[in-house]
Amino acid sequence: MAKPIMIQGTASNAGKSLMCAGLCRIFKQDGYQVAPFKSQNMALNSFITNEGLEMGRAQVMQAEAAGIEPSVWMNPILLKPTSDVGSQVIVKGEVVGTMRATEYYAYKKQLRPIVIETYNSLASRNDIIVIEGAGSPAEINLNSEDFVNMGMAEIADAPVLLVGDIDRGGVFASLYGTIALLGEKERARIKGVIINKFRGDVDILKPGLTQLEKLINIPVLGVVPYMSLDIDDEDSLSERFTRESTPKALDIAVIRLPRISNFTDFNALSRMSSVGLRYVETPEALKEPDLIILPGTKNTMGDLRWLRQNGLEAAIKKRAAAGTPVIGVCGGYQMLGCTLDDPDNFEEGGSMKGMALLPVDTVFEAEKVRTRITGKVCPLDGIFSPLSGAELTGYEIHMGKSILQSDTVPFSTLPDEKPDGAVYQNVLGSYVHGLFDGGFGTAVVRFLLRQKGIEDISEDTINIEDYKNQQYDALAQGLRESLDMDLVYKILEAGNHD
């Protein structure tokens, strides 16, 4: 069986996901067969495996760092919030239903055996398992049924490294307070603490580190600097949403919907030297971009209502009428159509008008489409004709079927000549996530540059796999330089024993 090590955090966004990815990369570099594991993930950013099963994006990223194929066994439970009080529950890649929080906590007892089964299966096939916690282990109202933080550490009998985020302030208090709120048995599992996202001179911290170690009687394994890395983020806490875009040849505006999902769809565009990509949530911020993108969402009807109420729908339609290209992906594609019907209450029930920028009507259905695809853009006329024939790779993950009105041109053909999406004048929609990762993304950038009379596009091609590997290697190097890896290995070897 694999040796486990677990990363927990003092709060969400403390850096657990990247810390796990970095350790996966280090262990891989050091010759071990390593896999990530997170028993329960809550995120709208998901992924479809080769088997057509759904899992959290964070464990996909960690699997990439470990150099292995992603599997739902690495993330057996995924919760995708559909509202402020409810989530779609996905178990081993399959939807089991949508539940309110109280319903889910009553249901959790049935999930513990699945967590044990999937972890043990993964552990039997690897040398090391790097386990990620969720939120904070000091959420004492949730501890009785916990199988995500200390409950998961108990299942795996794993030593725990506790990560605190110094960038948000109060790191000493958050580390000390988290440990103080744990029971004696739980505190004994914490074998080291890590201070993350530090900017400045570490010498300034040393008196505090010494005092902290005396207070908690646990070693500080290191201070990790704030690293500017381009690695897929997990959830809406992503700094990409607030990062200022440096002016570039192209200005692309992605609408930041309240329940935006799979926003990693646009990371490939942001890596291109010609592209300034920004996220927009007010009409005033939209301005006059070269391209507007409506992304996926976990609640198409609710987020369309939000667009309507805050004035962004009117602003987008105004820009579209002036000739600005508009692309909708998945839920964004559904919004661009004429009508949305939800007869069985899979979202909000009833019917509502769409933005009427595409001659398409959508009906929400029980079946959730989950499949990886390859395809090709159809022969197109008009503004999008330069995109004709571009290759597509990605995946579909949606509930609902969109029906094209008569004479409407589909956007692409998928396997078995299945049509996808729709095109009308300067508006395009598709169900394909990952649309911009391959040749189509490059084709879009070239098309937009030529629209502006710019022909030099030599820098706008990138090998995504090589680029990601460079980022994972940089992450691993940063951790090796910051952490006492000899002590990390000693903790790993000793397990939950002194």
C-alpha positions in Angstrom: 0.0 0.0 0.0 1.1 3.6 -0.7 2.5 5.9 2.0 0.1 8.8 2.4 0.8 12.4 3.2 -2.0 15.0 3.6 -2.1 18.7 3.0 -4.7 20.7 5.0 -5.2 24.4 5.2 -6.3 27.0 7.7 -8.9 28.2 5.2 -10.0 27.9 1.6 -7.5 29.2 -0.9 -4.6 28.8 1.5 -2.8 27.0 -1.4 -3.6 23.4 -0.7 -4.2 22.4 -4.3 -0.9 23.9 -5.6 1.0 22.5 -2.6 -0.3 19.0 -3.4 0.5 19.5 -7.1 4.1 20.5 -6.2 4.6 17.5 -4.0 3.2 15.2 -6.6 5.7 16.7 -9.1 8.6 16.3 -6.6 7.8 12.7 -5.8 7.4 11.9 -9.5 10.8 13.6 -10.2 12.3 11.5 -7.4 11.2 8.3 -9.1 8.0 7.4 -7.2 4.6 6.4 -8.6 2.4 9.1 -7.0 -1.3 10.0 -7.2 -3.4 12.8 -5.8 -6.6 12.2 -3.8 -9.4 14.5 -2.5 -12.4 12.7 -1.1 -14.8 15.6 -1.6 -14.4 18.6 -3.8 -16.8 21.6 -4.1 -16.2 23.4 -7.4 -17.8 24.4 -10.6 -14.6 23.8 -12.5 -14.8 20.2 -13.6 -13.4 17.8 -16.2 -14.5 14.8 -18.2 -12.2 11.7 -18.1 -11.6 9.4 -21.0 -14.4 7.1 -19.6 -16.9 10.0 -19.7 -16.9 10.5 -16.0 -16.8 13.9 -14.2 -14.3 15.0 -11.6 -12.8 18.1 -10.0 -10.3 20.1 -12.0 -7.9 20.4 -9.1 -7.2 16.7 -9.0 -6.8 16.7 -12.8 -4.1 19.4 -12.4 -2.4 17.3 -9.7 -2.6 14.2 -11.8 -0.9 16.1 -14.7 1.8 17.2 -12.2 2.2 13.5 -11.2 2.5 12.5 -14.9 -0.6 10.2 -14.8 -4.0 10.0 -16.4 -6.8 11.6 -14.3 -9.3 9.3 -12.7 -12.5 9.8 -10.7 -10.9 7.5 -8.1 -8.8 10.6 -7.2 -11.9 12.6 -6.5 -14.9 10.3 -5.7 -17.3 13.0 -4.6 -17.8 16.3 -6.4 -20.3 19.0 -5.3 -21.3 21.6 -7.9 -23.3 24.4 -6.3 -26.5 25.2 -8.2 -27.7 27.8 -5.7 -26.7 29.4 -2.4 -28.2 26.4 -0.5 -28.0 23.4 -2.9 -25.6 21.5 -5.1 -25.5 18.8 -7.7 -24.0 15.7 -6.1 -21.6 13.6 -8.3 -20.3 10.3 -7.0 -17.6 8.4 -8.8 -18.2 10.6 -11.9 -22.0 10.1 -12.1 -24.8 12.5 -11.0 -26.8 11.1 -8.2 -29.1 14.2 -7.7 -29.3 17.8 -6.6 -29.6 18.3 -2.8 -30.0 21.0 -0.3 -27.2 21.2 2.3 -29.4 19.5 5.0 -30.3 16.7 2.6 -26.6 16.1 1.7 -25.5 15.9 5.3 -28.1 13.2 5.9 -26.9 11.4 2.8 -23.2 11.6 3.7 -23.2 8.4 5.8 -23.7 6.5 2.6 -20.6 8.0 1.0 -18.0 7.1 3.6 -17.6 3.5 2.3 -17.1 4.9 -1.2 -14.4 7.2 0.0 -12.7 4.2 1.7 -13.1 2.0 -1.3 -11.7 4.6 -3.8 -8.8 5.6 -1.6 -7.7 2.0 -0.9 -7.9 1.1 -4.6 -5.7 4.1 -5.4 -3.3 3.3 -2.6 -2.9 -0.3 -3.8 -1.6 0.9 -7.1 0.9 3.6 -6.1 3.9 4.3 -3.9 2.7 7.6 -2.5 -0.8 9.3 -2.2 -0.9 13.1 -1.7 -4.2 13.8 -0.1 -5.8 17.3 -0.2 -8.2 18.5 2.5 -11.0 21.0 2.0 -11.6 24.3 3.6 -10.3 24.0 7.2 -10.1 21.1 9.7 -11.3 23.6 12.4 -14.8 23.7 10.9 -15.9 22.1 14.2 -19.6 22.2 13.3 -18.9 19.6 10.5 -16.5 17.3 12.3 -18.9 14.6 13.4 -19.4 13.3 9.8 -16.1 14.4 8.4 -14.3 12.4 5.8 -12.5 15.3 4.1 -10.1 16.7 6.6 -9.1 14.9 9.8 -11.7 12.2 9.1 -9.9 11.5 5.9 -6.5 11.6 7.6 -7.9 8.9 10.0 -9.1 6.7 7.1 -5.7 6.8 5.5 -3.7 7.0 8.7 -1.9 9.9 7.2 0.4 12.5 8.7 -0.8 16.1 8.0 1.0 19.2 6.9 -1.0 22.4 7.7 -0.7 25.3 5.3 -1.4 28.9 6.2 -1.7 31.9 3.8 0.4 34.8 4.9 -0.7 37.0 2.0 -4.1 37.6 3.5 -2.7 38.4 6.9 -3.0 36.9 10.3 -1.1 33.7 9.4 0.3 33.0 12.9 -3.1 33.4 14.5 -4.8 31.2 11.9 -2.2 28.4 12.3 -2.3 28.6 16.1 -6.1 28.9 16.2 -6.7 26.0 13.8 -4.5 23.7 15.9 -6.0 24.9 19.2 -9.5 24.0 18.0 -8.6 20.5 17.1 -8.9 17.6 19.5 -5.7 16.0 21.0 -5.8 13.1 18.7 -6.2 15.4 15.7 -3.4 17.7 16.8 -1.1 14.8 17.0 -1.6 14.1 13.3 -0.1 17.5 12.3 3.6 16.9 11.8 4.6 20.2 10.2 3.3 23.6 9.2 4.0 25.6 6.1 3.6 29.3 5.6 2.6 30.1 2.0 2.5 33.1 -0.4 5.1 35.1 1.4 6.4 38.4 -0.2 9.5 39.8 1.3 12.6 38.9 3.4 12.2 35.7 5.3 14.6 36.9 8.0 11.8 39.3 9.2 9.6 36.3 9.9 12.2 34.3 11.9 11.3 35.6 15.4 7.6 34.8 14.7 8.5 31.3 13.4 10.5 30.5 16.5 7.7 31.6 18.8 5.1 29.7 16.8 7.1 26.5 17.0 7.3 26.9 20.8 3.6 27.5 21.1 2.4 24.6 19.0 5.4 22.2 19.4 5.3 21.4 15.7 8.1 22.3 13.3 7.7 24.9 10.6 8.8 23.1 7.4 9.4 26.3 5.4 8.1 29.6 4.1 7.0 29.4 0.5 7.3 32.6 -1.5 4.5 34.0 -3.6 5.1 32.3 -7.0 3.8 33.7 -10.2 2.8 30.5 -12.0 0.3 29.8 -14.7 -1.4 26.6 -13.4 -5.1 25.9 -13.7 -7.0 27.2 -10.7 -9.7 25.3 -8.9 -12.6 27.7 -8.2 -14.0 31.2 -8.2 -11.4 32.4 -5.7 -9.0 32.4 -8.6 -6.9 35.5 -8.9 -7.5 35.5 -12.6 -10.8 37.2 -12.1 -9.3 40.3 -10.5 -5.9 40.4 -12.2 -5.4 43.5 -14.3 -4.9 42.8 -18.0 -1.8 44.4 -19.6 -2.8 46.2 -22.8 -2.1 43.9 -25.8 -2.9 43.8 -29.5 -6.3 42.1 -28.7 -8.8 42.8 -26.0 -10.9 39.8 -25.1 -13.7 40.2 -22.4 -15.0 37.1 -20.6 -18.3 37.7 -18.8 -17.8 36.8 -15.1 -21.1 35.1 -14.4 -22.1 34.5 -10.7 -21.9 30.7 -11.2 -19.2 30.6 -13.9 -18.0 27.1 -14.5 -14.9 25.7 -16.3 -13.3 29.1 -16.6 -10.0 27.3 -17.3 -11.5 27.1 -20.9 -9.8 30.5 -21.5 -6.4 30.0 -19.9 -5.0 29.1 -23.4 -6.0 32.5 -24.7 -4.5 34.3 -21.8 -1.1 32.7 -22.5 -0.9 34.1 -26.0 1.4 37.1 -26.5 -1.2 39.1 -28.5 -4.1 38.6 -26.1 -5.2 40.7 -23.1 -7.9 38.7 -21.4 -10.1 40.2 -18.7 -13.1 39.2 -16.7 -16.1 41.6 -16.7 -19.1 41.8 -14.4 -20.5 45.3 -15.1 -21.7 47.1 -18.3 -19.2 49.9 -17.6 -16.3 47.5 -17.6 -17.2 45.9 -20.9 -16.0 48.8 -23.0 -15.2 47.9 -26.7 -13.4 44.6 -26.7 -12.4 42.7 -29.9 -14.2 39.6 -28.7 -16.9 38.9 -26.0 -17.1 35.4 -24.5 -20.0 34.1 -22.5 -18.6 31.2 -20.5 -20.3 28.1 -19.0 -22.4 28.3 -15.9 -24.0 25.9 -13.5 -27.3 27.9 -13.6 -28.0 29.2 -17.1 -31.4 30.7 -16.3 -30.3 32.3 -13.1 -27.2 33.8 -14.6 -29.1 35.0 -17.6 -31.5 36.8 -15.2 -28.4 38.3 -13.5 -27.1 39.6 -16.9 -30.5 41.1 -17.6 -30.9 42.8 -14.3 -27.4 44.4 -14.1 -27.5 45.7 -17.7 -24.8 43.4 -19.2 -27.2 41.7 -21.5 -28.1 45.0 -23.1 -24.5 46.0 -23.3 -23.5 42.7 -25.0 -26.3 43.0 -27.5 -25.3 46.6 -28.3 -21.7 45.5 -29.0 -23.0 42.5 -31.1 -25.2 44.9 -33.1 -22.1 47.0 -33.8 -20.3 44.0 -35.2 -18.2 42.7 -32.2 -17.8 38.9 -32.4 -19.5 37.0 -29.6 -18.8 33.4 -28.6 -20.8 31.4 -26.1 -19.6 28.2 -24.5 -22.0 25.6 -23.1 -24.3 27.7 -20.8 -23.2 30.8 -22.5 -24.3 29.2 -25.8 -27.7 28.4 -24.3 -28.1 32.0 -23.2 -27.4 33.3 -26.7 -30.5 31.5 -28.1 -34.1 32.5 -28.3 -35.8 30.5 -25.6 -34.9 28.4 -22.5 -37.4 25.8 -21.3 -37.1 23.9 -18.0 -40.3 21.8 -17.8 -38.9 19.4 -15.1 -37.3 22.0 -12.8 -33.6 21.0 -13.4 -32.6 24.6 -13.0 -35.3 27.1 -12.0 -38.3 25.7 -13.8 -40.6 27.4 -16.4 -39.5 29.2 -19.5 -37.7 32.4 -20.3 -36.5 34.3 -23.3 -32.9 34.1 -24.3 -30.7 36.9 -25.7 -32.0 36.1 -29.2 -28.6 36.4 -30.8 -28.6 32.9 -32.1 -31.7 31.2 -33.8 -31.6 28.3 -31.2 -34.0 27.0 -28.6 -32.9 25.0 -25.5 -34.8 22.5 -23.4 -33.3 21.2 -20.2 -33.4 17.4 -19.8 -32.5 14.8 -17.2 -29.7 13.3 -19.1 -26.3 14.9 -18.5 -24.0 14.7 -21.5 -20.5 13.8 -20.5 -18.0 13.0 -23.2 -14.6 13.8 -24.6 -14.6 14.9 -28.3 -12.6 15.8 -31.3 -14.2 17.6 -34.2 -13.8 20.2 -36.9 -15.4 23.6 -37.6 -17.9 23.4 -40.4 -17.5 25.4 -43.6 -18.6 28.9 -42.6 -19.6 32.0 -44.5 -19.3 35.6 -43.4 -17.2 37.0 -40.6 -16.2 33.6 -39.1 -15.2 32.0 -42.5 -11.5 32.1 -41.6 -12.3 29.6 -38.8 -13.6 27.0 -41.3 -12.0 23.6 -40.9 -10.2 24.4 -37.6 -9.6 21.3 -35.4 -11.4 21.0 -32.1 -10.5 18.9 -29.0 -12.3 19.1 -25.7 -15.3 17.7 -23.8 -19.0 18.2 -23.4 -20.6 18.4 -20.0 -24.1 19.8 -19.9 -27.8 19.2 -19.2 -30.1 20.3 -22.0 -30.5 20.0 -25.8 -30.3 23.0 -28.1 -32.4 22.8 -31.3 -31.4 24.9 -34.3 -34.2 26.7 -36.1 -34.6 26.2 -39.8 -31.7 27.1 -42.0 -29.4 27.8 -39.0 -25.8 26.8 -39.6 -24.1 24.5 -37.1 -20.7 25.5 -35.8 -18.9 22.2 -35.9 -19.2 18.5 -36.6 -18.2 16.0 -33.9 -17.7 12.2 -34.1 -20.4 10.3 -36.1 -21.1 13.6 -38.0 -22.9 14.9 -34.9 -23.5 18.7 -35.3 -22.6 21.0 -32.5 -23.4 24.6 -31.8 -24.7 27.3 -34.1 -23.4 30.4 -36.0 -25.4 33.4 -37.0 -23.7 36.5 -38.4 -21.0 37.6 -35.8 -22.3 35.3 -33.0 -21.2 31.7 -32.4 -22.1 29.1 -29.8 -20.7 25.7 -28.9 -21.1 23.0 -26.2 -17.4 22.1 -26.3 -15.3 23.0 -23.3 -11.6 23.3 -23.9 -12.5 24.9 -27.2 -9.6 27.3 -27.3 -6.9 24.8 -26.1 -5.9 23.6 -29.6 -6.0 24.8 -33.2 -9.3 26.6 -32.8 -7.9 29.0 -30.2 -5.0 29.9 -32.5 -7.4 30.3 -35.4 -9.6 32.7 -33.4 -6.6 34.8 -32.4 -5.3 34.9 -36.0 -8.8 35.9 -37.2 -9.1 38.7 -34.7 -5.6 40.0 -35.5 -6.4 40.1 -39.2 -9.6 41.9 -38.4 -7.4 44.6 -37.0 -4.9 44.5 -39.9 -2.2 42.8 -37.8 -0.4 40.0 -39.7 2.5 39.1 -37.3 1.2 36.0 -35.4 4.3 34.0 -35.1 4.3 34.2 -31.2 0.8 33.0 -30.8 1.4 29.3 -31.1 2.1 27.3 -27.9 2.4 23.6 -27.0 0.1 23.4 -24.0 1.5 20.2 -22.7 5.1 21.5 -22.7 4.0 24.8 -21.2 2.2 23.0 -18.3 5.2 20.8 -17.6 7.4 23.9 -17.4 5.0 25.4 -14.9 4.9 22.2 -12.8 8.7 21.9 -12.8 8.9 25.6 -11.7 6.4 24.9 -8.9 8.4 21.8 -7.7 11.7 23.8 -7.8 10.1 26.6 -5.7 9.0 24.1 -3.1 12.4 22.3 -3.0 14.0 25.7 -2.4 11.6 26.7 0.3 10.7 23.5 2.3 12.8 21.2 4.3 12.2 18.3 2.0 14.4 15.9 4.0 12.0 16.4 6.9 9.0 16.0 4.6 10.4 12.7 3.5 11.0 11.7 7.2 7.4 12.6 8.0 6.2 10.5 5.0 8.3 7.5 6.0 7.2 7.7 9.7 3.6 8.1 8.8 1.3 9.0 11.7 4.0 8.0 14.2 6.7 10.0 15.9 
